[in-house]
Amino acid sequence: MSRTVILPARMQEAIWTHVLRELPNEGVGVLAVHQDAPDTLHACYPLSNVAAQPAQRYLADPLELLRALRAMRHSGLNLGAIYHSHPRGRARPSPTDLALARYPVPYLIADVQRHELRAYLLPENTEIEVLLL
């Protein structure tokens, strides 16, 4: 499956602002798309990381995730991607990322040290292009 995720500058800024604020922990959030433009990320919903070891893994707060999904639906948006950061690691899925992937959307990983964003379809671990605008 070949796919491109279009990430406008304002979405990039929102992701980086959130994940840098969460350091030294991993940041996590979801991104929304319009139904008529399913590859262009439109809105960012930062979520709290409630993992037992937030510096090594992420777990989005379930209530906040539910609220974000409801807000998307209320605004006519759909879940378009999930993002999280690797504060000390590369922008590649970890074994935990692969094991916990549940949604059929791109997963964006932010490599904080290299200031790099990459996207993957998980759990297949297929890298997809991120078009930065």
Sequence and secondary structure as in RCSB ss.txt:
>XXXX:A:sequence
MSRTVILPARMQEAIWTHVLRELPNEGVGVLAVHQDAPDTLHACYPLSNVAAQPAQRYLADPLELLRALRAMRHS
GLNLGAIYHSHPRGRARPSPTDLALARYPVPYLIADVQRHELRAYLLPENTEIEVLLL
>XXXX:A:secstr
   EEEE HHHHHHHHHHHHHHTTS  EEEEEEETTEEEEEEEEEEE B  SSTTT   B HHHHHHHHHHHHHT
TEEEEEEEEEESSS SS  HHHHHH  SSSEEEEEETTTTEEEEEETTTTEEEEEEE 
